[in-house]
């Protein structure tokens, strides 16, 4: 029975409660993850509704990135090559291979980094993909985040009002990379990324992860721990 006789009256809520089956759990509004697991063969491009022979989709336009990554049909190196090659010089290519050819990939610096990013990502759900990637960098270190926490909203960041005096030198490249990703400026270049003297190994890993996140979206986080 689905019709309520007390609809639009003060007793409507009581009637709904009386008609609810015992131990009933209302349907949630979160993201649904199907229990079915795709195989690598299921993820072949010819099965896709957007497939056009001799005209493969660019990775950033693929509508099945989540499923392809989970099924193991594509690896992180393909994203790195697509994002940086062939513009990356020999030195940067070698550094990318050293950083992303490990057995397990960790995108977040530590648990506090993950928690900060996930918290503010949920609060600023209208943020653009580029700003979410910048937020990924800005939440990595407490020293950067405490300077930025009151300088942004869902529309973007107020970099002009941020005071950088006293910031640790090794964190400066992370801040400049976040600014470059958010605003589209050239505060940091591929040549800078290739230099360990300018960008530490830890900062390099974070910046590359942020650039991948900006281009391919949250799907790239499915590689976490793989």
SULMOCOR-V509985 format. One record per residue. N is the residue number from 1. RES is the residue in one letter. SS is DSSP state (2 for helix, 1 for strand, 0 for the rest). PHI is phi as a letter, one per 40 degrees, with the letter a starting at -180 (* if undefined). OMEGA is omega as a letter, one per 20 degrees, with the letter a starting at -180 (none if undefined). Layout:
# SULMOCOR-V509985
n & res & ss & phi & omega
N & RES & SS & PHI & OMEGA
N & RES & SS & PHI & OMEGA
This chain:
# SULMOCOR-V509985
n & res & ss & phi & omega
1 & X & 0 & * & a
2 & X & 0 & b & a
3 & X & 0 & c & r
4 & X & 0 & b & a
5 & X & 0 & c & a
6 & X & 0 & c & a
7 & X & 0 & d & r
8 & X & 0 & g & r
9 & X & 0 & b & r
10 & X & 0 & c & a
11 & X & 0 & c & a
12 & X & 2 & c & a
13 & X & 2 & c & r
14 & X & 2 & c & r
15 & X & 2 & c & r
16 & X & 2 & c & r
17 & X & 2 & c & a
18 & X & 2 & c & a
19 & X & 2 & c & r
20 & X & 0 & c & r
21 & X & 0 & c & r
22 & X & 0 & d & r
23 & X & 0 & g & r
24 & X & 0 & c & r
25 & X & 0 & b & a
26 & X & 0 & c & r
27 & X & 0 & c & r
28 & X & 0 & c & a
29 & X & 0 & b & r
30 & X & 0 & c & r
31 & X & 0 & c & a
32 & X & 0 & c & r
33 & X & 0 & b & a
34 & X & 0 & c & a
35 & X & 0 & c & a
36 & X & 0 & c & r
37 & X & 0 & b & r
38 & X & 0 & c & r
39 & X & 0 & c & r
40 & X & 0 & d & a
41 & X & 2 & c & r
42 & X & 2 & c & a
43 & X & 2 & c & r
44 & X & 0 & c & a
45 & X & 2 & d & r
46 & X & 2 & d & r
47 & X & 2 & c & a
48 & X & 0 & c & a
49 & X & 0 & c & a
50 & X & 0 & c & a
51 & X & 0 & c & r
52 & X & 0 & b & a
53 & X & 0 & d & a
54 & X & 0 & g & r
55 & X & 0 & b & a
56 & X & 0 & c & r
57 & X & 0 & c & r
58 & X & 0 & c & a
59 & X & 2 & d & a
60 & X & 2 & c & r
61 & X & 2 & b & a
62 & X & 0 & c & a
63 & X & 0 & c & a
64 & X & 0 & b & a
65 & X & 2 & c & a
66 & X & 2 & d & a
67 & X & 2 & c & a
68 & X & 2 & c & r
69 & X & 2 & c & a
70 & X & 2 & c & a
71 & X & 2 & c & a
72 & X & 0 & g & a
73 & X & 0 & c & a
74 & X & 0 & a & a
75 & X & 0 & b & a
76 & X & 2 & c & a
77 & X & 2 & c & r
78 & X & 2 & c & r
79 & X & 2 & c & r
80 & X & 2 & c & r
81 & X & 2 & c & a
82 & X & 2 & c & a
83 & X & 2 & c & a
84 & X & 2 & b & a
85 & X & 0 & c & i
86 & X & 0 & c & a
87 & X & 0 & c & a
88 & X & 0 & c & r
89 & X & 0 & c & a
90 & X & 2 & c & a
91 & X & 2 & c & r
92 & X & 2 & c & r
93 & X & 2 & c & r
94 & X & 2 & c & r
95 & X & 2 & c & r
96 & X & 2 & c & a
97 & X & 2 & c & r
98 & X & 2 & c & a
99 & X & 2 & c & a
100 & X & 2 & b & r
101 & X & 0 & b & a
102 & X & 0 & c & a
103 & X & 0 & c & a
104 & X & 0 & b & a
105 & X & 1 & b & r
106 & X & 0 & b & a
107 & X & 0 & c & a
108 & X & 0 & c & a
109 & X & 0 & c & r
110 & X & 0 & a & a
111 & X & 2 & c & r
112 & X & 2 & c & r
113 & X & 2 & c & r
114 & X & 2 & d & a
115 & X & 2 & c & r
116 & X & 2 & c & a
117 & X & 2 & c & a
118 & X & 2 & c & r
119 & X & 2 & c & a
120 & X & 2 & c & r
121 & X & 2 & c & r
122 & X & 2 & c & a
123 & X & 2 & c & a
124 & X & 0 & b & a
125 & X & 0 & c & r
126 & X & 0 & c & a
127 & X & 0 & c & r
128 & X & 0 & c & r
129 & X & 2 & c & r
130 & X & 2 & c & r
131 & X & 2 & c & r
132 & X & 2 & c & r
133 & X & 2 & c & r
134 & X & 2 & c & r
135 & X & 2 & c & r
136 & X & 2 & d & r
137 & X & 2 & c & a
138 & X & 2 & c & r
139 & X & 0 & c & a
140 & X & 0 & c & a
141 & X & 0 & b & r
142 & X & 2 & c & a
143 & X & 2 & c & r
144 & X & 2 & c & a
145 & X & 2 & c & a
146 & X & 2 & c & r
147 & X & 2 & c & a
148 & X & 2 & b & a
149 & X & 0 & d & r
150 & X & 0 & b & a
151 & X & 0 & b & a
152 & X & 1 & a & r
153 & X & 1 & a & a
154 & X & 0 & c & a
155 & X & 0 & c & r
156 & X & 1 & i & a
157 & X & 1 & b & r
158 & X & 0 & c & a
159 & X & 2 & c & a
160 & X & 2 & c & a
161 & X & 2 & c & a
162 & X & 0 & c & r
163 & X & 0 & c & a
164 & X & 0 & b & a
165 & X & 0 & c & r
166 & X & 0 & g & r
167 & X & 0 & c & r
168 & X & 0 & c & a
169 & X & 2 & d & a
170 & X & 2 & c & r
171 & X & 2 & c & a
172 & X & 2 & c & a
173 & X & 2 & c & r
174 & X & 2 & c & r
175 & X & 2 & c & a
176 & X & 2 & c & r
177 & X & 2 & c & r
178 & X & 2 & c & r
179 & X & 2 & c & r
180 & X & 2 & c & a
181 & X & 2 & c & a
182 & X & 2 & c & a
183 & X & 2 & c & a
184 & X & 0 & g & r
185 & X & 0 & c & a
186 & X & 0 & b & r
187 & X & 0 & c & r
188 & X & 0 & a & a
189 & X & 0 & b & r
190 & X & 2 & c & r
191 & X & 2 & c & r
192 & X & 2 & c & a
193 & X & 2 & c & a
194 & X & 2 & c & a
195 & X & 0 & c & r
196 & X & 0 & c & r
197 & X & 0 & c & a
198 & X & 0 & c & a
199 & X & 0 & b & a
200 & X & 0 & c & a
201 & X & 2 & c & r
202 & X & 2 & c & r
203 & X & 2 & c & r
204 & X & 2 & d & a
205 & X & 2 & c & r
206 & X & 2 & c & a
207 & X & 2 & c & r
208 & X & 2 & c & r
209 & X & 2 & c & r
210 & X & 2 & c & r
211 & X & 2 & c & r
212 & X & 2 & c & r
213 & X & 2 & c & r
214 & X & 2 & c & a
215 & X & 2 & c & a
216 & X & 2 & b & r
217 & X & 2 & g & a
218 & X & 2 & c & a
219 & X & 2 & d & a
220 & X & 2 & c & a
221 & X & 2 & c & r
222 & X & 2 & c & r
223 & X & 2 & c & a
224 & X & 1 & d & r
225 & X & 0 & g & a
226 & X & 0 & c & none
